[in-house]
Amino acid sequence: MDYKVAVLGAGPGGYVAAIRAAQLGAKVCLIEKENVGGTCLNWGCIPTKSLLASAEIYSKFEEANQHGITIDNINVDLSKMVQRKDGVVKQLVNGVKFLVKKNKIDLIKGHAKFLSSKEIKVDTEKETKYISADNVIIATGTSPALPKFFGYDGKTVCSSNEGLNWNQVPKKLVVIGGGVIGCEFANLYNTLGTEVTIVELLPSILANLDEELANATLKNFKKKGIKVYTDVSAKSINKKAEGADVVLSNGETISCDKVLISIGRKTNIDDINLEYLGLKLDDKGRKILVDEHMRTNVEGVYAIGDVCSTLYDLAHVASREGIVAVENIMGKDSTMDYHAIPSCVYTHPELASVGMTEKEAKEKGYKVKLGRFNFVGNGKALSMGEPNGFIKLVVDAESDILLGAQMFGAHTTDLIAEVGVVIQNKGKCSEIVSTIHAHPTIAETVYEAAEDVYGLAIHA
């Protein structure tokens, strides 16, 4: 079975790469050992957002009295929420399968292992297939990191995968790890009535984000009743007949029904015979080194997404990296540009960031001007009952070029695209000001933050 391109992994990097390769005229095979769509579609982005959407509807019902609506006997049926989530995932997975078939890509379900840089063995349920390809794209993604000393069993001590499929809302939940995944699960189950505690080893939750965004989330979590420990680790987890006791490094012990481990993810590169290729890895031996064309040190071998040595482990970055890899395979000189990558956190309120933070801009020598606007001054936000939020724009004072944006509030994961376009194209803040924004919309908060750069915000 000979191909121009073989793609290992059918996540948002792999399947997008496969489709683009087929669109450009290549004969393509796509190899996936589990489910098409990868972590993002099956156990990450989509299922978490589906459950968070259900939780948000529940929270709106609880706030209905503020809108003059009386609703009695509101109940949560988590099993039905999970059933709905599964339906959304199934629909999207089937959609990806349709696109793969439409583009005449050979989809092979099985475990791939390299025999050489151009030869792959795939163990399927029925047989072993041997594939040769002129070019290979490694897009095998990551899995939850689950250190043995935590006693992971998938029942009491769980990963995010199990946290998506519980049939009952736990009364008490300890989330170990205050990164993006941990915070989203904490927000989800807190909304559904769980007593949630976050334990974070670092000095702050969401430590990779702008400090102001992290602090706003921490303040919001405390207001919701979520307990947050920072600079604290879990020393041990002692499972009981029902639940567990989590012993912390500060001497406290927390009893809970469930423990959710969310301390990061590990790359899926250990069982595909990478050693046969001589690929260069990073200093920790975790990620495959690539250049701006997504090429490895081995001719004809590319790596994209979470397995490669780039700064962003994000689905949309993996998709773009897949397109860049394919374009280079097909003869186009294509490179990755990471200066305007949006990052989103789907807590309530949402967080979004793109480009440089204020701190990063100053460290790079820019003379910075800031523009700010609070949601409390926005008519649509108040009408929606979403006054908690702000927009912050980071601008080069000398050139007026927009360097970055950080957002906290309703629909900011959608709003971030507007400033992302400006930053990607090295546009000026004045271009946002000169663009008329519809009223009343949440998007006006971006417009007014841009006006504030010049001290001219009308509603501030």
Buried (B, 14 or more C-beta within 10 A) or exposed (E): BEBBBBBBBBBBBBBBBBBBBBEBEBBBBBBBBBBBBBBBBBBBBBBBBBBBBBBBEBBBEEEEEEEEEEEEEEEBEBEEBBEBBBEBBEEBBEEBBEBBEEBEBBBBBBBBBBBEBBBBBBEEEEEEBEBBBBBBBBBBBBBBBBEEEBBBEEEBBBBBBBBBBBEEBBEBBBBBBBBBBBBBBBBBBBBBBBBBBBBBBBEBBBBEBBBBBBBBBBEBBEEBEBBBBBEBBBEEBEBEEEBBBBBBEEEEEBEBBBBBBBBEBEBBBEEBBBEEBEBEBEEEEBBBBBEEBBBBEBEBBBBBBBBBBBEBBBBBBBBBBBBBBBBBBBEEEBEBEEEBBBBBBBBBBBBBBBBBBBEBBEEEEBEBBBBBBBBBBBEBBEEBEBBBBBBBBBBBEEEBBBBBBBBBBBBBBBBBEBBBEBBBEEBBBBBBBEEEBEEBBBBBBBBBBBBBBBEEBEBB
